[in-house]
Amino acid sequence: MAASGGSPSPTTSSATSASSLATLALTSSSSNPPPSWWESVSKARSAIISLSSILPASATVASLADSDRPATSLLSSSAAYGSVSLSLSSSPVSGSGSDPICHWLYDTYISSDPDLRLIVLSFLPLISSLYLSRLPSPSSSLSGFEAVILAIYSAEVKSRGGKPLIVSVPDLSLPSLYHTPPKPAPATSNPRSPRSPTKPKLTPPPTPSVSVLSAPLEPQIAVKSTKRASILAACFDAYYYKISLMPSCSKVDLCEIIATWAGQFCPCRRELDEDQHDVDPLLSSPSSSSSIEVRCLGEEPDTSALPFDDVSKEIGALQIREGDQHCSGGEDNGLGTGGGTSTRSKAGSRVPLPWELLQPLLRILGHCLLGPLSSDEVKDAASVAVRCVYARASHELMPQAILASRSLIQLDKSARDAARAMATTVGQQNSTAGSSVTTPTKQKLQEVIMGSK
């Protein structure tokens, strides 16, 4: 049976634990009312103290409980995010029913505090990546990961209320408003004629076409292989609804995990960039065959011979970067044998990507690419991920994914071109304004002194 608080018991099996936890998540999420402000702060402080007792480096996490908004402080803390990620990826009991981090994530999400739920959602990319990468291993127990995933899925089932996600699509076969010919004026009746006036015929307005984004969700008590893609898609839908509140670490994690899931790091992922001038001519060498500059973090272009140093630095910051820098402090998380410092590129592996799972992932990538508040690191990671998805879709001949990823690539290129042109214009204006400023000559200075005397 489940322990107090709804956490999984270490003595139960994987299937029994996941099913009982899913049933508990369905009932507890609907019975608890939203807490008041003081209850929310008290719950957040208790959750932070409980988490600090689990993590090895607990001093940094425990200090967050003293802030005015402890849940927000924990959500935005990159050190706490890195500590939890390290524990999830390297602990011997990671993902099992006895994993204390999975206990904490599950108990935190089934609470009625929306701020605490955001913290659990921020770890969804890493949880899903570790879960899918360990599925081929029959010896690993994944009931802890499945319990957290089913808790998020059950809350999404309740929020939708058995209704599908639909979108209205305009009928492209009809002429637009600006191309419709004017309607003839209705015939007016002659007052001398005994016949009654004829009423003009009214044409009914066209019914909009409705497309189903996601079918109605059914409650699940276990993560079955046939329902795994739809369950994860619903979880990423819940992540997408709150993506504006997610920290940059989580969004960069997800972008790099999507790139790893796609697994297409072949040259064809940049085939849409070959015929475009995506790199400023001041920064690209004449012998370069590729028009887009993809460089690792830490490699800066040689701008000593450029006429405008400030402009070149700003333009260089607009290039797509592929790196493994991590906002958790650059620690080695021990994932994989590559010796890197990133949990993102080493945590996952190439997985099947059906269209129902790609839909929420592409919406997330679109927000990371075009969001007004997205950082440069998030945009660079999303640019690499969407190109990997495009290459994967091109190899597997998925028309919907090809169209969606191709559109995102074009929008990304347009946004970078506009930012690059703006940086060049501002730099030229600053250099022109600086050269036009003249200092007074010695003769004018003497005239001013004589006039004052």
Phi, psi and omega per residue, in radians:
M1 nan 2.925 -3.128
A2 -1.377 2.592 3.095
A3 -1.340 3.081 -3.125
S4 -1.141 2.443 -3.109
G5 1.573 -0.040 3.099
G6 1.512 0.175 -3.127
S7 -1.430 2.653 -3.089
P8 -1.229 2.491 3.113
S9 -1.499 2.421 -3.109
P10 -1.246 -0.224 -3.107
T11 -1.582 -0.206 -3.117
T12 -1.480 2.829 3.136
S13 -1.392 3.026 -3.077
S14 -1.178 -0.811 -3.066
A15 -1.202 -0.755 -3.116
T16 -1.151 -0.699 -3.128
S17 -1.142 -0.788 -3.114
A18 -1.139 -0.691 -3.115
S19 -1.205 -0.732 3.135
S20 -1.188 -0.624 3.119
L21 -1.211 -0.621 3.111
A22 -1.158 -0.708 3.099
T23 -1.121 -0.704 3.112
L24 -1.155 -0.618 3.133
A25 -1.165 -0.617 3.127
L26 -1.154 -0.665 -3.089
T27 -1.441 -0.703 -3.061
S28 -1.259 -0.569 -3.116
S29 -1.226 -0.421 -3.118
S30 -1.667 -0.313 -3.070
S31 -1.582 -0.476 -3.074
N32 -1.485 2.193 3.062
P33 -1.338 2.818 3.097
P34 -1.134 2.410 -3.070
P35 -1.366 2.903 3.054
S36 -1.372 3.132 -3.084
W37 -1.124 -0.810 -3.096
W38 -1.196 -0.646 3.083
E39 -1.134 -0.654 3.115
S40 -1.121 -0.753 3.119
V41 -1.152 -0.695 -3.137
S42 -1.156 -0.731 3.116
K43 -1.144 -0.689 3.136
A44 -1.135 -0.720 3.113
R45 -1.140 -0.720 3.100
S46 -1.115 -0.683 3.127
A47 -1.166 -0.671 3.139
I48 -1.186 -0.731 3.109
I49 -1.118 -0.692 3.088
S50 -1.118 -0.691 3.127
L51 -1.202 -0.653 -3.138
S52 -1.156 -0.461 3.091
S53 -1.316 -0.265 -3.140
I54 -1.623 -0.717 -3.038
L55 -1.317 2.629 3.117
P56 -1.136 -0.913 3.121
A57 -1.595 1.526 -2.999
S58 -1.644 -0.172 -3.067
A59 -1.168 -0.728 -3.116
T60 -1.181 -0.723 -3.124
V61 -1.237 -0.689 -3.120
A62 -1.146 -0.524 3.136
S63 -1.190 -0.344 3.135
L64 -1.239 -0.332 -3.124
A65 -1.227 -0.310 -3.111
D66 -1.542 -0.022 -3.126
S67 -1.363 2.900 -3.138
D68 -1.201 -0.613 3.109
R69 -2.153 1.459 -3.018
P70 -1.129 -0.651 -3.129
A71 -1.151 -0.736 3.101
T72 -1.156 -0.661 3.108
S73 -1.131 -0.702 3.099
L74 -1.178 -0.649 3.138
L75 -1.154 -0.664 -3.073
S76 -1.614 0.013 -3.111
S77 -1.465 2.017 3.105
S78 -1.259 -0.526 3.108
A79 -1.163 -0.749 3.095
A80 -1.153 -0.678 3.104
Y81 -1.083 -0.750 3.134
G82 -1.160 -0.638 3.136
S83 -1.173 -0.762 3.110
V84 -1.165 -0.689 3.111
S85 -1.115 -0.695 3.113
L86 -1.134 -0.704 3.125
S87 -1.194 -0.680 3.132
L88 -1.163 -0.576 -3.018
S89 -1.615 -0.423 -3.018
S90 -2.049 -0.124 -3.124
S91 -1.227 2.491 3.119
P92 -1.111 -0.489 -3.136
V93 -1.804 0.363 -3.088
S94 -1.097 2.256 3.103
G95 1.477 -0.148 -3.121
S96 -1.503 3.072 3.135
G97 -1.208 -0.307 3.121
S98 -1.744 0.155 3.136
D99 -1.260 2.089 -3.117
P100 -1.186 -0.496 3.104
I101 -1.172 -0.729 3.086
C102 -1.140 -0.646 3.025
H103 -0.994 -0.850 -3.084
W104 -1.147 -0.735 -3.141
L105 -1.114 -0.725 -3.129
Y106 -1.177 -0.855 -3.130
D107 -1.082 -0.598 -3.137
T108 -1.232 -0.669 -3.069
Y109 -1.322 -0.572 -3.122
I110 -1.374 -0.052 3.021
S111 -1.262 2.908 -3.087
S112 -1.616 0.165 -3.112
D113 -1.549 2.048 -3.125
P114 -1.180 -0.525 3.133
D115 -1.187 -0.652 3.095
L116 -1.233 -0.540 3.098
R117 -1.167 -0.566 3.101
L118 -1.090 -0.597 3.125
I119 -1.118 -0.738 3.126
V120 -1.181 -0.696 3.125
L121 -1.106 -0.538 3.140
S122 -1.153 -0.399 3.107
F123 -1.650 0.065 3.126
L124 -1.053 -0.735 3.111
P125 -1.016 -0.789 -3.125
L126 -1.215 -0.681 3.129
I127 -1.103 -0.824 -3.133
S128 -1.143 -0.630 3.129
S129 -1.178 -0.814 3.101
L130 -1.124 -0.645 -3.134
Y131 -1.141 -0.823 -3.122
L132 -1.226 -0.559 -3.136
S133 -1.277 -0.425 -3.122
R134 -1.712 0.003 3.127
L135 -1.095 -0.708 -3.136
P136 -1.132 -0.304 -3.130
S137 -1.495 1.973 -3.087
P138 -1.275 -0.295 -3.070
S139 -1.468 -0.312 -3.070
S140 -1.472 2.388 3.074
S141 -1.630 2.227 -3.055
L142 -2.091 0.381 -3.086
S143 -1.181 -0.504 3.098
G144 -1.180 -0.789 3.062
F145 -1.092 -0.739 -3.124
E146 -1.135 -0.596 3.121
A147 -1.131 -0.747 3.129
V148 -1.164 -0.747 -3.137
I149 -1.108 -0.733 3.141
L150 -1.212 -0.534 3.077
A151 -1.134 -0.757 3.105
I152 -1.159 -0.715 3.139
Y153 -1.134 -0.727 -3.126
S154 -1.123 -0.670 3.085
A155 -1.152 -0.616 3.093
E156 -1.218 -0.634 3.062
V157 -1.070 -0.744 -3.133
K158 -1.172 -0.698 -3.094
S159 -1.201 -0.557 3.135
R160 -1.380 -0.454 3.097
G161 1.147 0.589 3.113
G162 1.314 0.249 -3.134
K163 -1.866 2.574 3.106
P164 -1.402 2.858 3.004
L165 -1.581 2.063 -3.081
I166 -2.139 2.815 3.087
V167 -2.489 2.438 3.130
S168 -1.511 2.180 -3.126
V169 -1.902 2.216 3.127
P170 -1.177 2.628 3.122
D171 -1.406 1.888 -3.091
L172 -1.323 -0.200 3.108
S173 -1.326 -0.341 3.130
L174 -1.454 2.576 3.086
P175 -1.197 2.666 -3.123
S176 -1.298 3.024 -3.115
L177 -1.122 -0.567 -3.069
Y178 -1.513 -0.144 3.132
H179 -1.971 0.036 3.124
T180 -1.371 2.213 3.125
P181 -1.141 2.596 -3.132
P182 -1.134 2.482 -3.140
K183 -1.311 2.480 3.100
P184 -1.160 2.600 -3.135
A185 -1.173 2.455 -3.141
P186 -1.126 2.515 -3.117
A187 -1.212 2.216 3.116
T188 -1.569 2.584 -3.100
S189 -1.422 2.536 3.075
N190 -1.402 2.203 -3.107
P191 -1.122 -0.413 3.139
R192 -1.433 -0.292 -3.091
S193 -1.491 2.376 3.137
P194 -1.292 -0.185 -3.086
R195 -1.314 2.532 3.136
S196 -1.337 2.638 -3.133
P197 -1.154 2.545 3.141
T198 -1.553 2.374 3.127
K199 -1.513 2.393 3.111
P200 -1.186 2.548 3.134
K201 -1.352 2.274 3.134
L202 -1.695 2.177 3.107
T203 -1.538 2.315 -3.132
P204 -1.167 2.530 3.118
P205 -1.153 2.552 -3.123
P206 -1.194 2.449 3.104
T207 -1.391 2.272 -3.124
P208 -1.200 2.577 3.095
S209 -1.371 2.344 -3.095
V210 -1.909 2.211 3.103
S211 -1.971 2.436 -3.109
V212 -1.630 2.027 3.076
L213 -1.369 -0.696 -3.131
S214 -2.566 2.322 3.136
A215 -1.227 2.842 3.085
P216 -1.003 2.431 -3.096
L217 -1.522 2.507 3.091
E218 -1.903 2.448 3.098
P219 -1.069 2.407 -3.133
Q220 -2.173 2.471 3.101
I221 -1.876 -0.028 3.110
A222 -2.756 2.721 3.109
V223 -1.573 1.591 3.114
K224 -1.409 2.746 -3.109
S225 -1.135 -0.562 -3.137
T226 -1.353 -0.336 -3.117
K227 -1.924 0.077 -3.024
R228 -1.127 -0.750 -3.112
A229 -1.134 -0.747 -3.133
S230 -1.209 -0.593 3.111
I231 -1.177 -0.799 3.111
L232 -1.154 -0.619 3.108
A233 -1.107 -0.710 3.097
A234 -1.148 -0.632 3.101
C235 -1.148 -0.713 3.122
F236 -1.271 -0.433 2.972
D237 -1.103 -0.763 3.084
A238 -1.099 -0.622 3.077
Y239 -1.160 -0.689 -3.118
Y240 -1.161 -0.618 3.135
Y241 -1.117 -0.469 -3.113
K242 -1.967 0.361 -3.006
I243 -1.181 -0.484 3.115
S244 -1.178 -0.328 3.121
L245 -1.718 -0.077 -3.104
M246 -1.346 2.518 3.097
P247 -1.252 2.814 -3.112
S248 -1.128 -0.573 3.117
C249 -1.022 -0.774 -3.113
S250 -1.181 -0.707 -3.131
K251 -1.213 -0.657 3.072
V252 -1.170 -0.689 3.053
D253 -0.970 -0.855 -3.080
L254 -1.132 -0.703 3.133
C255 -1.096 -0.762 3.139
E256 -1.263 -0.535 3.065
I257 -1.183 -0.697 3.089
I258 -1.078 -0.724 3.089
A259 -1.081 -0.681 3.111
T260 -1.223 -0.678 3.085
W261 -1.101 -0.698 3.104
A262 -1.138 -0.754 3.020
G263 1.250 0.201 -3.106
Q264 -1.836 1.443 3.082
F265 -1.714 0.577 3.139
C266 -1.459 2.868 -3.121
P267 -1.093 -0.345 -3.098
C268 -1.236 -0.167 3.094
R269 -1.247 -0.228 3.104
R270 -1.990 0.421 -3.116
E271 -1.228 -0.423 3.089
L272 -1.339 -0.202 -3.129
D273 -1.732 -0.072 -3.037
E274 -1.211 -0.624 -3.075
D275 -1.731 0.251 -3.128
Q276 -2.058 2.628 3.110
H277 -1.658 1.299 -3.090
D278 -1.460 -0.192 3.123
V279 -1.983 2.374 3.141
D280 -1.084 2.419 -3.112
P281 -1.060 -0.377 3.097
L282 -1.222 -0.428 -3.067
L283 -1.785 -0.248 -3.082
S284 -1.802 2.462 3.126
S285 -1.393 2.699 -3.109
P286 -1.166 -0.436 -3.099
S287 -1.564 0.080 -3.101
S288 -1.271 2.289 -3.118
S289 -1.503 -0.520 -3.137
S290 -1.691 2.439 -3.074
S291 -1.507 -0.229 3.131
I292 -1.961 2.352 -3.054
E293 -1.678 2.008 3.108
V294 -1.967 1.965 -3.059
R295 -2.290 2.718 -3.117
C296 -1.401 2.762 3.083
L297 -1.152 2.423 -3.103
G298 1.757 -0.253 3.112
E299 -1.762 1.917 -3.118
E300 -1.812 2.453 3.125
P301 -1.219 2.679 3.126
D302 -1.394 1.860 -3.076
T303 -1.942 0.338 -3.101
S304 -1.227 -0.507 -3.097
A305 -1.671 0.125 -3.089
L306 -1.478 2.567 -3.112
P307 -1.227 -0.544 -3.106
F308 -2.132 1.746 -3.083
D309 -1.184 -0.737 -3.124
D310 -1.128 -0.701 3.136
V311 -1.146 -0.722 -3.104
S312 -1.139 -0.625 3.113
K313 -1.172 -0.721 3.123
E314 -1.163 -0.688 3.128
I315 -1.210 -0.655 3.109
G316 -1.113 -0.520 3.099
A317 -1.253 -0.252 -3.120
L318 -1.538 -0.082 -3.109
Q319 -1.323 2.687 3.108
I320 -1.292 2.212 -3.105
R321 -1.967 2.414 3.029
E322 -2.024 1.874 -3.131
G323 -2.504 3.055 3.136
D324 -2.095 0.442 3.053
Q325 -1.232 2.549 -3.027
H326 -2.267 2.513 -3.095
C327 -1.482 0.147 3.109
S328 -1.596 0.225 3.080
G329 1.856 0.024 3.091
G330 1.301 0.448 -3.133
E331 -1.419 2.686 3.074
D332 -1.455 1.995 -3.052
N333 -1.538 -0.012 3.043
G334 1.259 0.444 -3.114
L335 -1.726 2.151 3.094
G336 1.368 -3.139 -3.114
T337 -1.873 0.126 -3.102
G338 -1.352 -0.233 3.135
G339 1.284 0.259 -3.135
G340 -1.378 3.051 -3.132
T341 -1.873 0.175 -3.051
S342 -1.919 2.378 3.017
T343 -1.408 -0.192 -2.962
R344 -1.439 -0.930 -3.032
S345 -1.338 -0.292 -3.095
K346 -1.788 -0.196 -3.008
A347 -1.433 -0.484 -3.018
G348 -2.012 -3.084 3.099
S349 -2.592 3.010 -3.126
R350 -1.161 2.220 -3.053
V351 -2.257 2.811 3.018
P352 -1.118 2.398 -3.117
L353 -2.182 1.451 3.046
P354 -1.220 2.899 -3.062
W355 -1.133 -0.593 -3.140
E356 -1.150 -0.483 3.062
L357 -1.512 -0.516 -3.136
L358 -1.254 -0.495 -3.098
Q359 -1.015 -0.976 3.124
P360 -1.166 -0.532 3.121
L361 -1.158 -0.684 3.115
L362 -1.226 -0.603 3.066
R363 -1.135 -0.673 3.091
I364 -1.146 -0.751 3.114
L365 -1.102 -0.653 3.103
G366 -1.105 -0.703 3.099
H367 -1.181 -0.709 3.134
C368 -1.148 -0.571 3.141
L369 -1.317 -0.764 -2.949
L370 -1.948 0.012 3.131
G371 -1.117 2.366 -3.092
P372 -1.166 -0.416 -3.106
L373 -1.812 0.161 3.139
S374 -1.276 2.374 3.125
S375 -1.331 2.932 3.134
D376 -1.122 -0.608 3.126
E377 -1.136 -0.713 3.116
V378 -1.162 -0.746 3.141
K379 -1.129 -0.699 3.122
D380 -1.143 -0.750 3.120
A381 -1.137 -0.683 3.109
A382 -1.190 -0.608 3.107
S383 -1.107 -0.757 3.102
V384 -1.155 -0.727 -3.089
A385 -1.149 -0.749 -3.086
V386 -1.207 -0.519 3.066
R387 -1.257 -0.602 3.052
C388 -1.172 -0.685 3.085
V389 -1.128 -0.689 3.111
Y390 -1.099 -0.742 3.114
A391 -1.146 -0.698 3.108
R392 -1.119 -0.774 3.131
A393 -1.156 -0.606 3.112
S394 -1.188 -0.654 3.125
H395 -1.234 -0.641 -3.094
E396 -1.674 0.049 3.074
L397 0.972 1.042 3.073
M398 -1.852 1.752 -3.011
P399 -1.096 -0.695 -3.133
Q400 -1.123 -0.758 -3.133
A401 -1.215 -0.599 3.102
I402 -1.114 -0.800 -3.122
L403 -1.129 -0.774 -3.099
A404 -1.190 -0.826 -3.126
S405 -1.193 -0.622 3.101
R406 -1.120 -0.699 3.108
S407 -1.125 -0.706 3.111
L408 -1.145 -0.638 3.107
I409 -1.137 -0.751 3.123
Q410 -1.116 -0.712 3.103
L411 -1.153 -0.665 3.106
D412 -1.124 -0.749 3.118
K413 -1.131 -0.702 3.119
S414 -1.124 -0.726 3.127
A415 -1.143 -0.688 3.133
R416 -1.226 -0.663 3.086
D417 -1.100 -0.728 3.124
A418 -1.146 -0.730 3.112
A419 -1.170 -0.622 3.124
R420 -1.178 -0.739 3.117
A421 -1.144 -0.667 3.105
M422 -1.133 -0.720 3.128
A423 -1.140 -0.665 3.116
T424 -1.163 -0.743 -3.139
T425 -1.121 -0.766 -3.138
V426 -1.143 -0.684 3.120
G427 -1.149 -0.701 3.105
Q428 -1.176 -0.666 3.093
Q429 -1.133 -0.702 3.125
N430 -1.166 -0.692 3.131
S431 -1.192 -0.647 3.101
T432 -1.174 -0.727 3.116
A433 -1.152 -0.598 3.127
G434 -1.230 -0.628 -3.121
S435 -1.341 -0.375 -3.111
S436 -1.425 -0.245 3.137
V437 -1.344 2.123 -3.124
T438 -1.978 2.536 3.096
T439 -1.600 2.590 3.138
P440 -1.148 2.407 3.140
T441 -1.333 2.992 -3.118
K442 -1.182 -0.592 -3.131
Q443 -1.188 -0.742 3.117
K444 -1.135 -0.633 3.135
L445 -1.137 -0.682 3.100
Q446 -1.143 -0.675 3.111
E447 -1.099 -0.657 3.127
V448 -1.163 -0.682 -3.138
I449 -1.180 -0.757 3.125
M450 -1.125 -0.662 3.136
G451 -1.161 -0.616 3.124
S452 -1.198 -0.582 3.092
K453 -1.201 nan nan
